Every structure is written in structure tokens, then in C-alpha cells.
Amino acid sequence: MLPNALPYMEEKEGSTRHPERHERKPQKMVLAAVAGFPDLENFDVARALFQDALHILLPAAQILEDPEGSKQVSYFTEAVKEAGRQIVTKGTVDEDVKKRLVVDYPPEVKDIFREEANRYFDALVRGECPPCF
């Protein structure tokens, strides 16, 4: 088995590198990430590292544990399924589907998440067994 790079050295984009043995095709990548916090900023590093990937991002992912919450983001879960179908059948995802793959809650919903989380953790600190939020 041969390595992907040749042993020679060349300057490329200001750095010394080994030349490629074969022309590389652009990689197709999907970034699927969840967070407990409700803000999209929690994904900034991942988004920066994987700029060319298809982003599937769900902040405050605990919403999926609640039947009512799941209904509120059903557009997202349906878009994830549709994106999977399109990747397999077409090798790409339509723009309208991509837009539904990143959940961005409005400020009032973020406030509700914070309030519910704080109520839950207050109960834990008091030694109570709170219901999941």
C-alpha cells in the first residue's frame, strides 16, 4: 500500500509540504452536533473547523425528550431524515432542507430553556427528584 503523498518536498501556500501522489477529490462531510445550551454560538468552533460540511445543529437538544418539545422541532427532525435521503440518492442536499437543519431559537424560547433548567437544578440541589424538563 502506497502513502497518499510523494516523498519530495515543495512549497505550497507558504509552507513546505509533500506533493500529492494522486489528485484529491473534495471530501463530502456532515457535521451533526447537539448542545445543552440553547444558543447557536455553542457550535462556533465546530462550524469554523468544518466550514465546508453540511451542518446539522440542534441547541438545547433535550427538547427531543419532551413529546411537546419534539413537536416544536419536528421540522428539524423531518429535515434530517430528508437530508439523509437526498445525500444517498443525489449526493447533495437542497437549500430549503439545509435551512431547516440548523435550529435557531428566538430569545423568548431561550429564556424558557434557561428557566426550566434552573428550576430542575434547584430541585436537585435541594435533594428532590425533579421531573425532566
Phi, psi and omega in degrees: 000131182264146174292160181287340181251150174278160184284349183289165178243143176212159177268131179215122179056038175084003181229153176276132182217167170272138177290152179289141176287321181230154175294131180272139173271147177300135180281142174260131186220147175240130174253111176247121184216146176234160177217160175274330178283151185274003186260140177294338180301339179294346180257005186304316182294313180298319179296321180292321181288329184237058184298325184271358181280159169284123183265126172239105190231127178230098172288160181048052185296345178298347177301332181290341179284340182260127181303319178292321178296319178301322178296323182293332179247024180298330176301325180288310183296324176293322178294323177298315178298315181294321177299318177299316178299315183292322178299316182290319186272325185245343183079005180209167181237134179298148182301321180295328177286317179305319182297333181270358182273355178237115182270126178233102184287146173289160184306321182293329176287320176300320177299318179297316178302314181297316180298314180296317179297316180295321177298318178299312183288329173300317179296319178298317180298325178283357179085011178274160177255089185285155172289155177294150179264000000 
